[in-house]
Amino acid sequence: ELQDSSRGAYCHYEVYIKGGASDGTVFRKDVHEAFRDVEVEMNRIWEKDKTGSAALMHQSDYQVFCVAEDDWRIQADAASNSANYVAPSGPLIMTLSAVQSFGTGMGLFATLDEAPPSFTKLRIQDPSAVEGTLVVTFALNEAGTAYCRATRQDSGETQADMPINRILTASWSAQHDGSANTVTISMNNLENVNPLLTNRDDERAVLTPGTQYDVYCWAQDQATTTSGFPRPNYVTQDYTGSLVATPGSPIGGRTPGVWVTDSTPPRMLLSTAAAISEDTIRVTLQLSEPGTVWGGATAPSTGSSTYCRQQDLQDSNALSTCFYESHIKGSVAQGTSFRA
């Protein structure tokens, strides 16, 4: 739309590029010596009708045009001139064609992204769907990468003990494209590292079933310089340590007290079993996890059918006689409940 036919019409190249002082769009530098670098910084764009201006928007493409004129008349008028001196008509200014050629050579410019990313979703199923695994579902407001770390709630670690580098060393991460779609990070260990490839004390420990964990998540974006080199922005430490509060609209990166589901019954480990008197049998055993154990006696396989025998125990109908759980747990009223 730049034109050179009418200074009073929209987008006359000289008028438009030189800008308007009242609208804050005059960006100029006086050049006092040839072939010396000068810098012209622009942060607003003039409306074509010259009635206002707007700040340049971040992460937006702009075409930049520059125009230059010489100081020939200024220098001539200020000099000690001969009696024959006739003042030049004005400074020599670049033509529209030259301006457009120079601008095309520079190409498009994208303003920088200087804002850190933020989570638009940060949800963790609680309790987890799978034993030993926590799944973080997240989305970012722009393209970037999220990193998460889980720590046992009973470890004593707090947000003050969770610097960004500690989250990064867990090596649990996933990229997001900035869309409304979500991405997941599945964690089944405190750290996703191969100890053979590191030279530090790794924290390789599977996530324990039936245990609560605090989960911290941090993110960085994929911002670049004008030349396309990485120039990422980072979520702050304070944001990472703040509570998520609302998973669908989080205001932080910390989710405390998430349960890792326990979907496996305990295993019993026999220590000793013996009769300790004429009417008492004692069984000493251990469990693979905290819980409760009951003991119940059955009659021998050839014994009286008045009592449940080993072959009578069943697991098909909880309302029928000799259902294994009911029989072993016994009856408090009848004095047959033996538990520890």
C-alpha positions in Angstrom: 0.0 0.0 0.0 3.0 2.3 0.2 2.8 4.9 -2.5 4.6 8.0 -3.7 1.9 9.7 -5.8 0.2 11.8 -3.1 1.5 13.0 0.3 -2.1 13.6 1.4 -3.3 10.1 0.7 -3.0 7.0 2.9 0.4 5.4 3.2 2.6 7.9 1.4 5.9 6.2 1.9 7.9 9.2 3.3 5.1 10.5 5.5 4.3 7.0 6.9 7.8 5.9 7.6 8.8 9.2 9.2 5.8 8.8 11.5 4.0 11.2 13.8 5.3 12.6 17.0 1.9 12.9 18.6 1.3 9.2 18.0 4.7 8.1 19.2 5.8 6.7 15.8 8.8 8.8 15.0 11.9 6.5 15.1 15.0 8.2 13.7 18.7 8.6 14.1 20.9 11.4 12.8 23.9 10.0 11.0 27.0 12.2 11.4 29.5 10.1 9.6 29.3 7.8 6.6 29.6 4.1 7.0 29.1 4.0 10.7 26.5 1.7 12.3 23.4 3.4 13.8 20.5 1.7 15.5 16.8 2.6 15.0 14.4 0.9 17.4 10.7 0.7 16.7 8.0 -0.3 19.2 4.8 1.0 17.7 3.0 0.9 14.4 1.1 3.9 12.9 -2.5 3.6 11.7 -2.8 4.2 8.0 -5.2 7.2 8.6 -2.6 8.7 11.0 -5.2 9.0 13.8 -3.5 6.7 16.3 -0.9 3.9 16.8 -0.5 0.6 18.5 2.3 -1.2 20.3 3.9 -4.0 18.4 2.6 -7.3 19.5 4.8 -10.1 20.8 5.5 -13.1 18.5 4.1 -11.3 15.5 5.5 -10.8 12.0 6.2 -7.3 10.8 7.7 -5.8 7.6 10.1 -3.0 8.3 10.8 -0.1 5.9 13.4 2.5 6.3 13.9 5.8 4.4 17.0 8.0 4.4 17.7 11.5 3.2 21.1 13.3 3.1 22.2 16.5 4.8 23.3 18.2 1.6 21.1 21.3 2.0 21.7 21.6 5.7 25.4 21.4 5.2 25.4 23.8 2.2 23.2 26.4 3.9 25.4 26.4 7.0 28.7 26.8 5.0 30.5 30.0 4.0 29.2 30.3 0.5 30.1 32.3 -2.6 28.1 35.3 -3.8 26.7 33.0 -6.5 25.3 30.4 -4.0 21.7 29.3 -4.7 20.2 27.1 -1.9 19.3 23.5 -3.1 15.7 22.7 -3.3 15.9 20.2 -0.5 17.6 17.1 0.8 17.9 14.1 -1.4 15.6 11.3 -0.2 15.4 7.6 -1.3 12.8 6.7 -3.8 9.9 4.4 -3.0 11.5 1.7 -5.2 14.8 1.9 -3.2 12.9 1.8 0.1 10.9 -1.3 -1.0 14.0 -3.0 -2.3 15.8 -2.4 1.0 12.8 -3.6 3.0 12.4 -6.8 1.0 16.1 -7.5 1.5 15.6 -7.4 5.2 12.6 -9.7 5.1 10.0 -10.2 7.8 10.8 -9.7 11.5 9.1 -11.6 14.3 8.9 -9.8 17.6 10.2 -11.9 20.5 8.3 -13.9 23.1 9.4 -12.8 26.5 6.6 -14.2 28.6 7.0 -17.6 30.4 4.6 -20.4 29.5 1.9 -21.4 31.9 -0.2 -24.6 32.3 -3.7 -24.4 31.0 -4.4 -27.9 32.3 -2.5 -29.9 35.0 -4.3 -33.0 36.2 -3.2 -36.1 37.9 -5.6 -39.0 38.5 -5.9 -39.7 42.2 -5.6 -42.5 43.1 -3.6 -43.5 40.0 -5.2 -45.8 37.5 -2.2 -48.2 37.5 -0.3 -49.5 40.4 3.2 -48.0 40.5 2.5 -45.3 38.0 1.5 -41.6 38.2 0.2 -40.0 35.0 0.4 -36.2 34.6 -2.0 -34.8 32.0 -1.2 -31.2 30.9 -1.5 -28.5 28.3 0.5 -25.3 27.9 -0.7 -21.9 26.6 2.1 -22.1 24.0 4.5 -24.6 22.5 6.9 -25.9 25.1 8.1 -28.7 27.3 7.0 -29.7 30.8 9.1 -31.5 33.3 7.7 -33.2 36.5 9.1 -34.9 39.6 7.4 -36.9 42.3 8.6 -37.1 45.9 7.1 -39.1 48.7 4.9 -37.0 50.9 6.5 -38.5 54.0 10.0 -37.7 52.8 9.9 -34.3 54.4 10.6 -32.4 51.2 8.7 -29.2 50.6 8.5 -26.7 47.8 11.6 -25.0 49.3 13.5 -28.2 48.7 12.4 -28.5 45.0 14.6 -26.2 42.9 14.1 -26.3 39.1 17.3 -28.3 38.7 16.0 -31.0 41.0 12.9 -31.4 38.8 15.0 -31.5 35.7 17.2 -34.3 37.0 14.2 -36.6 37.4 14.1 -36.6 33.5 10.4 -37.0 33.2 9.2 -34.7 30.4 6.9 -34.3 27.4 6.5 -31.6 24.7 3.3 -29.8 24.0 2.3 -27.8 20.8 0.4 -25.1 22.6 -3.0 -26.3 21.4 -6.0 -27.3 23.4 -5.0 -30.9 23.2 -3.4 -32.5 26.3 -0.2 -34.5 26.6 0.8 -37.0 29.3 3.8 -37.8 31.4 3.8 -41.3 32.9 6.1 -41.7 35.9 6.9 -45.1 37.4 10.1 -44.1 39.2 11.5 -41.2 41.1 14.0 -40.6 38.3 13.9 -41.7 34.7 17.7 -42.2 34.4 20.1 -45.0 33.6 22.6 -45.1 36.6 25.3 -46.4 34.2 25.2 -43.2 32.3 25.4 -40.7 35.2 28.1 -39.8 37.6 25.9 -38.7 40.6 23.8 -40.4 43.2 20.7 -41.3 41.3 17.3 -41.8 43.1 16.1 -44.9 41.4 13.1 -46.0 43.4 9.8 -47.3 42.0 6.7 -45.5 43.1 5.3 -47.5 46.0 1.7 -48.7 45.9 -0.5 -47.3 48.6 1.7 -44.2 49.1 1.1 -40.5 48.7 3.4 -38.4 46.5 3.8 -34.7 46.0 4.2 -33.9 42.3 6.0 -30.7 41.0 5.9 -29.6 37.4 7.9 -26.9 35.6 7.9 -25.8 32.0 9.8 -23.8 29.4 8.7 -22.5 26.0 10.2 -22.8 22.5 10.8 -19.1 22.0 13.6 -18.1 19.5 15.6 -15.0 18.5 14.9 -13.2 15.3 17.6 -15.4 13.7 15.9 -18.5 14.9 18.2 -19.5 17.7 16.7 -20.9 20.9 15.8 -18.2 23.5 13.4 -20.0 25.9 11.4 -18.4 28.7 11.0 -20.3 31.9 8.3 -20.8 34.5 9.4 -19.2 37.8 10.3 -21.1 40.9 7.4 -19.5 42.8 4.9 -20.7 40.1 6.3 -24.2 40.3 6.0 -24.3 44.1 2.4 -22.9 44.1 -0.6 -25.1 44.4 -2.3 -26.1 41.2 -5.6 -25.4 43.0 -7.9 -26.0 39.9 -6.6 -28.7 37.5 -8.6 -27.3 34.6 -7.2 -23.8 35.2 -4.1 -24.2 37.3 -2.3 -21.3 39.0 0.8 -23.3 40.0 2.7 -26.5 39.4 2.5 -28.3 42.7 0.0 -31.2 43.3 0.4 -32.6 46.8 -0.8 -35.9 48.3 -1.5 -37.9 45.1 -2.1 -41.6 45.9 -0.3 -44.4 43.9 -3.0 -47.0 43.8 -2.6 -50.4 45.5 -4.2 -53.0 43.3 -2.2 -56.0 44.6 -3.2 -57.9 47.8 -0.5 -58.4 50.4 1.8 -61.5 50.3 2.2 -63.5 53.5 5.6 -64.8 54.6 5.6 -67.6 57.1 8.0 -67.3 60.0 6.8 -70.2 62.3 3.7 -72.2 63.0 3.3 -74.5 66.0 0.9 -75.7 68.7 1.7 -73.9 71.9 -0.8 -75.7 74.1 -3.4 -78.5 74.0 -5.9 -76.1 72.5 -4.0 -73.3 70.8 -2.0 -73.1 67.6 0.2 -70.0 66.9 1.2 -68.9 63.4 3.9 -66.2 63.1 4.0 -64.5 59.8 4.8 -61.3 58.0 3.0 -59.2 55.3 4.6 -57.6 52.3 2.8 -54.3 53.2 0.9 -52.8 56.1 -2.5 -54.5 56.6 -4.4 -57.0 58.8 -4.1 -60.7 59.0 -6.7 -63.2 60.3 -6.3 -66.9 61.2 -9.0 -69.6 61.2 -8.9 -73.3 61.7 -10.6 -75.9 59.6 -11.3 -79.6 60.3 -9.1 -82.2 58.6 -10.3 -83.4 55.2 -11.6 -86.5 56.8 -13.1 -84.7 59.8 -16.6 -83.9 60.7 -18.7 -82.0 58.2 -20.1 -79.9 61.1 -17.0 -77.7 60.5 -15.6 -76.4 57.3 -12.9 -78.7 55.9 -10.1 -77.7 53.6 -12.0 -79.0 50.6 -15.1 -77.2 51.7 -13.6 -73.7 51.4 -14.9 -71.8 48.3 -14.8 -68.4 46.8 -17.8 -68.5 44.4 -20.6 -67.4 46.8 -20.0 -65.1 49.7 -23.4 -66.0 51.1 -22.9 -69.8 51.2 -21.2 -71.7 53.9 -17.4 -72.0 54.0 -16.8 -68.9 52.0 -13.1 -68.7 52.6 -12.9 -65.0 53.7 -15.9 -65.2 56.0 -14.8 -68.4 57.6 -11.2 -67.3 58.2 -12.2 -63.9 59.6 -14.6 -65.7 61.9 -17.2 -64.3 64.3 -16.5 -62.0 67.2 -19.8 -63.2 68.8 -18.8 -66.8 68.6 -15.2 -66.2 69.7 -13.7 -67.3 66.4 -12.1 -64.0 65.2 -8.4 -64.2 65.5 -6.5 -61.3 64.0 -3.3 -59.3 64.3 
